C-alpha cells in the first residue's frame, strides 16, 4: 500500500468515525442520562437523510435543507419523547426495547408512505465539489474535508456544553443521580426531554451530512444503529469522550478492514469490540462497576 493510499484510507476512516460519533453520542447520552435503550435512534438518522434529499430537491441547497431539517427533527424528538419515551422511565429494558422497536416499524412505514422505496442521491454543494490532491492518483473530496471539520466542531461544542455550562452540569448530575437533582428543585423530565431532542437532532444531522456521501435508501437506519451500539459499548456507556474514541476506532477498523481483509471485513469491527471488552469490560472510558 502506497503512502498516499494509506493516507486516503486513514482520512476516510476518520471521517466515517466522526459521522458515526454524531449518532453514537446521542445514543450514549440517552442511555447514560435517561437509562432508555432507544432502538429507534437509527430511524432519526434515516429521516435526516430523507429530509436532506427532499428539502435539497425543493430548495436547491443542502445548507437550506440542514437549516430547515434540524429544527424539524428537534420537534420530532420532543414529540416522541413526550408521547412515548417519557412512559418508559420507570419501566424495565424489555419494555423499552419493545416500544422503541415498534417505533422503528412506524418510522419505516412513514418513510415508505412519504418517499417510497426508491434509492436516492443528494448532490454535494457546488462550492465543495472539488478534491484535495493526496498523491498522483489519490484525491479526497472537499465535501469530506468539510464533513470531518463540521463533526470535529460539533464534538468540541458538545464537550464544552457538557463540561463548562450549567445545563451540562445538570445533565451530568442527572446521569449520576436523577432523584437528587429533582430534590434540588430541577425539573428532571424537562432535562430528559432536552437530552432526547438533542440526541435526535444529532442523529438526523449525521444523516443529512452523510446523504451526499452515500445513497438514501429505506432501512438505512438499522445498519448505523448496530454500529452505534458497538461504539457505545467500546467507548463505555454514558461517556461522550468514550463514544468519540470508540467511533474513531470503529471507523478505522471498518475502513482498513475493507481494504486489507475484504472477505471478513464485516467481522473486523466486532472483533475490535470483543478485544476491548476482553481487557476493559466497562469500555475504554466507562466507569468500572462498583464493588459490592
N, C-alpha and C positions, 0 to 999 in steps of 0.2 A: 504494500500500500504506500503510495507516494505521500509526501508531507502535505501537499495541497489537498489531496483526497481525505487524508486524516483530519485536516483542519475543517474541511467541509462537513464531514460526519460528526465531528465534535460540536460544531455550531448547530447542526440540525438536531442533535441530541439535547443540547442545552435549551434550544428553542422549544422543542416538544415538551421537555420537562417543565419549562416555565408556564406553558399553556395548561398542562395538567395541574400545576400548582394552583392556578386560579380556581379550578374546580375543587381540588382536594382541600384547599384552605377553608372554603365554605363548608365542606363536609365535616372536617375535623372540628370547626367551630360549633356547628350544630350539635354534633355528638358530644364534644367536650363540655359545652356550656349547658345544653338542654337535655343531654342524655337520650337523644332521639336517634334511632337508626333510620336514616332517611334514604330508602332505596329509590325514591323518585328524584334524587338530586341530578342524575344524569339527564332526566327529561327536561330540566331547565336549560342544560347545555344545548340539547336538540332544539328547543323552542327558540333559544337565542340565535342559533344558526338559521333557522327558518325565517325568523323576523329579519335577519340581515339580508337574506335572499329577497324577501317580499318587499321590504322597505327600500332596498337599493334599486330594485326594478322600478319602483314608483318615484323615487326622488332623484335617481341617477347618481347618488353619492353614498358610499359606505359610511362616511362620517355622519351624515344626517341620519342614516339608519341606526347607528350606535347611539347618537344623542336622543333619538326617539325611543329606541328599543330598551335601553337600560332602565329609564323610569317606568316603562310599561311592565318590565319584569319585576321591578321593585313592588309595584302594586299587586302583581300576580303573587309574589312571595308573601306579602302581607295578608292577602286574601286566603291563600292556602293555609297559612299559619293560624289565622283566626277561625276558619271554618273546619279545619281538620286536625292539624298538628297540635293545637292547644288542648285537644281532648286526649292526648296521648301522654302527657307529662307524668301522670300517676299510674300509667299502665305498664305492663311488662313488655319486654323486647319482642315477644311473639306478636302482640297486638300492633306494635309499631311496624314490624315487617309486613304484616298482612295489609294494614291500611295503606302504607306507602307503596307496596306492590300494586294495590288497586289503583293508586294514583298514576303509576306507570301506564297501566292499561288505559286509563281515562285520557291521559295526555297523548298516547299513541293514536287513539281513535280520534281525538280532537285534531291532531296533526293531519291525519288522513282526510278528515272531513274538510279541512281548510285548504290544504295544499296537495292532496292526492298522494300517489305512490311513486311519482317520478323522481328521478335524481336530478339535482340542480347544481349549477355552478355560480359562484359570485365573483365578479371581476375585482381585482385589486385596484385601489385608487390610482389614477393616472400618474400622479406625482411620484408614485413608488413602484413603477413598472420596470425600472432598470435593475441592474445587478452589480454587486461588488465582486471585482475580479480577485480570485484567490490563487490562481495559477494560470498556466497556459490553457487548461481545459475546464477548470472548475470555477463556477461563479456562485454567489449567494445572493438571492433576490433582496432588493432593498426593503420590500414589504416584510420579509422575515427579520431583517435588522430592526425595523420599526416595531414589530410584534414583540421581539425579545426585549427591546428597550422599554416598551409600554408595560410589559409584565414585571420587569425589574422595578420600575417606578411604582407600580401598584403594590408590589411586595414591600417596598420601603414605606409607603404611606400606611399600609396595614400595620406594619411593625410600630411605626410612630404613634398611630391611633391607639393601639392596644397597650403600649408601654409608657406613653407620655401624656395621655389625656385622661380626663375624669371618666368619660364613658368607657374607655379602655380598662380603667381600674375597676369599674363596676362590673364589666363583663368578666374580667379575670376573677373577681371576688365571687360572682355568681357561679362560675365554674367550680370554685372550691367549696362554697357553702351558700347555696341559694337561700336557705332558711334564715341564716344570719343577716344576709343582705336585706331580705324582706323585713326582718325585725327592725332594721335601721330606718325603715320608712321609705324604701325604694321599691317602686313597682316592678317586681321581677318579671311579671308577664309582659310588660312593655319592653323590657330589655330582651327577653326571649324573642318577641316579635321582630325587633330591630335586627337581632343576630340572624334570624331566619331569612328576613328580607335581604340583608346584605349578602348572605351566602347564596341566595337565589340569583341576585344580580351579578355576583362574581362568576357563577357558572354560566349564566347567559352571556356575559361579556366574553368569556372564553370561547363560547360557540360562535359569537359574532366575529371575533378576531380570527378564528380558525377557518371560517367559511371560505375565504379566498384561497386557503392553502389546501383544501380538500373538497370533496363533494358534499352536498347537503342531501341527506337521504333518510328515509324512515328508519326508526330504531337506532339511530346513531348514538343516542344517549346511553344505551346499555353497555357498549364497549368502553366508553370513557368512565362509566360508573365503576366497572370492575377494576380498571387501572387506578382510579382514585382511591378505592378502598385499599388497594395494595400500597399506595403511597402513604395513606393514613396509618396503616399497620407498621410499615417500615419506619416512618418518622416518629411514631408514638402518638397515641390517641390524645387529642386536645392540644397538641403542640404545633403552633404555626411555624416555628423555626424547624421543627422536625419534618413538617409537611414540605417545607422548602427544600431541605436536604434530601428527603426521600424522593421528591419529584425529579430533582436533577439526577439522582442516581438511577431512577427508573427510566428517565429519558435517554440517558447514555447507554444503559443496558439494552433498551429496546432498539435503539439505532444501530449500535455496533453489533448486536446480536443478529440483526437482519443482514448486515454486511458480511460478518465473519462466520456465522453459523446459521445460514438461511433455512436449513432443514429442521432445526429445532428452535428457531427464533422465538416462537410463541412461549416457549418454556423458560427462556433466559430470565425474564422479569420475575417469574415465580421462584426460580432458583435463587435469585438475589434476595427475595423476601425470606425464603427459608433459611438462607445463610445468616441474614441479620437476626432473625428470631432465635436461631440456634445459640448465638452468643449474647444477644440482648433481647430477651423475651418482651420487654416493655417498649421496644423500638429504640431508634437512635437517640432521641431526645425526650422520650417519655419518662414518666415517673415510675420508679420501681414500686411494686405493691408493698404496702406497709406490713411488717412482720406482726403476727398475732401472738 
